[in-house]
Amino acid sequence: MSQLDEAISRYHKILEAEPYKNLSWVKTLQDRMETERLSSGGRMMCPFLRPNFVTQRQYDNLVKGGESLLSAMDRMLQMVLASPQLIARMELLPAEKMLAAIDPGYQIPEVASKLDLQIHNGSMRVVQYNAGSPAGLAYAEGLSNIFYDSPPVKEFRRKYNLTRVGGKKPFLGALLKAYKQFSGGPNKPSIAILEFRPANGPSEYELIRDYFRKEGYACEIVAPDQLEYKNRILKAGSFEINLVYRRISVQEFLVRFDLSHPLVQAYKDHTVCVINSFRSELAQKKAMFALLTDENLTAKFPAVERKAIRDYVPWTRLVKPGRTMYNEAPVDLIEFIIQNRERLVLKPNDDISDEPSFFGWENDQIQWERAVRQAQRSPYVVQERVEPVKSIFPLFSYGHLEFKEMQVDVHPQAFLGKVAGCSSYVSGGSGFSSSAGIAPTFIIEAK
């Protein structure tokens, strides 16, 4: 049993011992979540009764490896923007390509981003990259503060040091640094958080808005249809905007609006700083992993970046007929996919696509070959399987303590390419689960 497993076992024994096993403390925990708006539509953001723990060594590895990988992705993105041949391999819509061509006015397209990792002991694999508008940082920080002071965690802290890793402060710092690169505007920009009005109650970005206001910045949450652009000023009602934090993906935006929208006009005129930029989501396309794992393209990357790609990024290719390399050997791609169902997954190039993913090990051969044919008709990638990391989590279920094996995805947050903060998403695996949610994340060390 590893030291981390021993720590988790100790925590679970605390929950089952007096005075915690009657679970009266859970009501207080949930009341605090409600009071501090850590719920959505009446549902707690965290249905679990323990945090997710990562060791200091694991956290140091994800910082070092994550930052090397982010550097490699930024390098590849610059290559894509400079090459019509490479940008064609990203499978962009025409409007996406036009928006990507606009210089945002600051250096790093992904001011705020998030990696989705599977961490097992000393190994780490990337499931996906969110370079558009990473969610969860405010919820994770709030949950960490609540759990840190909960009775079982206080008891647990008698034997272990726990370090909280919040993201709101570095997030604001990154926005202001990018704005400073962009601007000649006021030193204290007026900030608009752009998102569609949530259908199921309060938004996490109310917490972000309130934090920005507490730090002295005028901030409002606005919807795209509230914006107007006149005399080189972007406004929502009487609120004049200098900086937009864009919570809406490019494709969601393009479904409803065209390139004559006030936000796009202000962005093109460089009269408003838009974060993340409209080119940031190129890095989020699954095709980005296909470029990163093409050693013909990365041969001249720094050694530390090539190592991060080899160690952390699953082999990925766009699903198209032709020959490619796998483990340094040439293969016919379609034939290879058909013959290696158990270790491959087919995913849409875009995260918000209505198209399904196909997990080879969950399909028989006939179903898999049908999926391969479907994947050739629209932008799909084939990717090596990433084994999920699972751990036992205690849940409060119908008034009782229940232990369930759950999948754990670790989400380091990055700001201007530097990792600062971490959250975790715990779920039953693929598909929707009512017991899924964000878990507070602590770095753990024995005293």
N, C-alpha and C positions, 0 to 999 in steps of 0.2 A: 504494500500500500504506500503510495506517495505521500509526501508531507501535505500536499493539498487535499488529497483524499482523507487523510487523518483529520484535517481541520474541518472539512465538511461533515464528517461523521461526528466530531465533537459538537458542532453547531446543532445537528439534528438531535443529539442526545439532550442538549439544553432544552430544546423545544418540548421534548417528551418528559421532562423532569418538572418537579415543583419549583417555583410557583407558576410556570409558564404553560403547563399542559392543559389548564382550564381555558386557555385562549382568550381570556378577558382583555389582554393587552391588544389583541387584534382589532377590537372595536375602536380603541383609541388611535391605532395606526390608520385605520380606514377613515376615521373622522378627520384626521390631519390631511389625508390625501384629498378628501372632499373640500376642506377649507382652503387648501393651497392649490386647488384647481388641477389636481393630478388625476383627472378622470375625463372621460369623453362619453357623452350620452348616458351618464349615470353609471358607466362601467369603469372600474378602477384600472389605471394604466398598468398596475402591477398586482396580479392576483397571487403572487408568491410570498412566502413567509421567510425567505432568506435572500440575501444578495448573491450575485455572482462574484466569485473570488478569482483573481488572477495573481500569480506570484510576481514579485519584483522582477525576476529574471524574464518571465513571460512578457511583462509590460515593456521592459527595456528592449526585448527582441522585436516586439510589434512596433515600437517607436523607430528603432533603427531600420528594420526591414521595410516598414510602411513608408518611411520618408525616402528611402532609396527607390522604392517602387513608384511613388508619386513623382519623383524626379524623372524617372524613365518615361512615365506617361506624359509628363509635360514636354519632354524632349520629342517624343513621338508625335504629340499634337502639333508641335511647331513644324515637324517634317510634313505632316499631313496638310497643314494650311499652305505650305509652300509648293505642294506637288499635286497637280490635277490627277495623276495616276493613283496616288494614295487616297486622295479624297473620294475618288470614285469607288474605292474599296470599302468606304464607310457606309454606303447605301443610304445616302441622305435624300430627303425630299428637296425639290428645287428651292423652296422657301427657306429650309434649314441651311442650305448651302449659301444662299444670299445673306442670311443673318450672320453666319459664321465668318463671312468675308469682312465684316465690319470690325475695325479695331476698337476694343472697349475702352481704351485710354489708360489702362494699367497693365502691369506685366504678366501676372499669373492669371489665366482665365478662371481657375477654380479657387476663389478666395476662401470658400468654405466647402468642405467635402467630407466624405465618409467612406471607409472601407468596410466590407462585410467579410469577416474572417471566421474560419474554423481553426481553433487553437487546441492542439493536443500535446501536452507536455512541452517538448522543445520545438515541435513542428508547427507550421502555419500555412494555411492555404486560403487564397482569396476566392470568394464565391462571386462577388460583384463589387462594383465601384459606383458610388452615388456622387456625381460631380455637379448635379443640378441644384438641389436645395435639400441638403441633409436634414432630416427631422430627428427629434428625440433628445436633443442636447439639453433643453430646458427641463423636460420631464425627468431625464436621468439625473440631472443635478438636484432637482427638488426631491426625488425619491431617495437619493443618497443621504441628504440632510435629515430626512425623516427617519430612515432606517438606522442611521448612525446613533441616534439617541433612543432607539426602541429598547425595551428591557432585555430581550435575549441577546441583542448585539452588544449592549453594555456588558453583560455577563461574559460574552465571548471575548471582548476586548481586554479582559483581565489576563488572557494568555497570548493574544495576538494583537499586533499593531495593524490598524486599518487606515489606509490613505484614500481620501476621496479625490476624484479626478473630474472637476467641473469644467464646463465649456463656455459659459456665457461671457465671462471676462475676455478670454482670448478671441472669441467670436467678434465681439464689439471692436477689440483692438485691430483685428484683421480688416474689418469693414473700413475703419478710419484710416488705416495705412494705405489700402487700395484707393480710397477717396483722395488722400493726399497726393498720390501719384497722378491721379486723374485731373485734379481740380485746379482751378483758380477761383473756386467759389468760397463761401464762408468757412471759417475754421470749424464751426459747429454745424454740420449739415442737418437739415430737416430730413428725416428718414421715413420713407413709406415702405411698409411690409406688404407686398403685393400677393394676394391670394384670393381665390374664389371664396365666397361666403360659405363657411362650413354648414353642412346640412344636419349634422348630428350634435349641435351644441357648441360650447366654447372651443377655441383653438389654442394649441400650444403657443402660438405666436402672440397671444395676449400676455403670456408670461414674459416673452422677449420684449414686447412693446413696453411693458411696465418697467422692466429692467433698464431699457434705454432711457426712459423718462427719469428714472431714479438717478441715472448717471448724468442727467442734464441735457438730454437731446430731445427735441420735439419729434414725436413719432406717432404715426397713425397706421392702422391696418386698412388698406383700401383694396377694392376690387377693380379689375381692368376697365369695366364699363363706367367707373366713376372718374376716369382720367380725362383731362382735356389739355391741349397744347396750343397756346397762343402767345405770340410775341416772345418766342423762345423761352417760355416758362411752362413747366409741367405742373398741373394742379389737380387736386381732388377737392372740389368745392372751393373754399377759401384757403386751403392748405397748400402752400408752395413747396415743391419737392426738389431736393438736391441729390438725394441718394435713394435708389430703389433696391430693396432686397427682394429678389424675385423668387417667390415660392411656387410659381407655376411653371411646369415644364414647357419647353418649346412646342412640343407636339400638342399638348393641351391648349396652349395659346393659339396655335394655328388652326385648330379645329373650330374655334369660335371667332377668330379675328384674322385680318389680312395685314399686309405690310404697310398699310396706310394708318394703322392704329397710332394714337398719340404717343404711346410708349416707344414704339419703333422710330417714329419721327424724332423724338427727343434724343434717343440713343444714337441715331445716325448723325444728328447735329452736334453731338458731344456736349449737350447742355445739361444732361443728367447722367450720373454714374449708376450703371445697372450692375448689380452683383447678385448672383454670379452672372457672367456675361452670356450672351446668346451663343457663343462658341463653346462654352464649357461642356455642354452635353455631348459633344463629339467624343470626349474621353469616356463617357458613360455607355456609349454604344458597345454591344458585345463584340463588334468587329474590332474594337481597339485591342482586345486581348488577342485576336487573330493576328494583328500586326505585331504586337509585342512578342508573340511566340514564334514569329518568323525570323529565324536567325540571320537570314540574308539582310534584313533591315536593321538589326540591332548589333551587327558585328563590330561597329565602331563606338558603341556606347561604352561608358566607363565600366570597368570590371565589376564594381560594387552594384551597379544597376543591372548588369547581365545576370549576376548571381541572384539578385532579388527576383528577377523574372523567372529564372530556372527553378528557384526554390518555392515560390509562392503562387505563380500564375498557372492554372491548368492549361494544357495544350488546347488550342482553339483554332478553328478554321471556318470561314464562310462556307455554307453548303452550296457548292457549285461543282459541276463535273470538271474533272481535270486531275492532274497529278500534283502531289505535295509531299512534304517530308514529315515523317513520324519517327521519333527516336533515331534520327540520322539515316533513315532508310526511305527511299521513294515508295509511295503507295498511290494507287488509284483511289481518290478520296471517297467517291460514292460506294465503291465496292468495299473499302475499308470500313465505312460506317455500317453497312449492312452486316458485315461479318463480325463486328465487335460490339454487339448490342449491349452486353452486360457491363461494359465499362464506359459507355458514352451517354450523353444527354444532348437533346436538340432543344435550343432556346431561340425565341424571337430576338432579333437584333435590338429591339427597343423594349425597355422594361414595361412601358404602359400599353404595349400592344394587346389587342384582344386575342391574339393567337396563343394557343396553349404551348407549354413545354412538354416534351416527351422524354421520360426517363426509361432508357433501354431495358434496365433490369425489371421494370414493372410491366413490360409488354412482351407478348409472345412474338415469334419471328414474323408472322404475317402482319400483325399490328405495327411492328417496327418498320417493315418495308413500306407499309402504307404511309407511316409518318415521314419516312425519308423522302417519298415522292411529294408529300405536302410541303416539306421544308425547302424543296427546290423551286416552289412556285412563289415564295415571298421571302424577304430577307430573314434568314435563320443562320445560326452558327451551330456547329457541333463542338462539344467540349468534353474533355475527360471528366470522369466522375470525381467529385470531391466528397470523401466520406464524412458524414455529419458527426459532430462531437456531441455526445449525450451525457447527461448528468442527472442525478436524482434531485428533484426539487420538492419542498413541502408546499402544499396549497391549502388554502382555507376553502373548503367545499361544503356548502349546506350546513355550516356550523361545526364541521369536523376537520381535523387535521388529516390530510391525505398526502402520501408520497408518490410521485410519479416520475418516470424517466422522461426527460424532455431534451429536445435539441437546443443547443446553445450557440448562437451567433454573436460574436464579439465585434463591436463597431467602434474602432478608434476614429476620433474626429480629427480632421486636419484643417489648419488655417494657414493660408499662403504656403502650403507645402510642408508645414511642420505639425506633427501630431501633438495635440494638447487636449486631453480628455478622452473618455471612453464610456460607452454604454453597452448594454447587452440586450439581445432580444431572445426570449425563451419561448419555444413553441413545441407543438406536438409533431412537427415536421412539415411536409408539404400540405397545402390546403388550409382552410380557415379552421381555427380552434378557439372556442370560448375561453380556454385556459391559457392562451398566448398573451404575451405582453412584454413590456420593458422591465428589466431587472436592474436595480442599482448595482453599480460595479465598484468594487474596492480592490486596491492592491493590498495583499496580505503578507505579513512577515511574522514569524514566531518571535516572541520576546525572549 
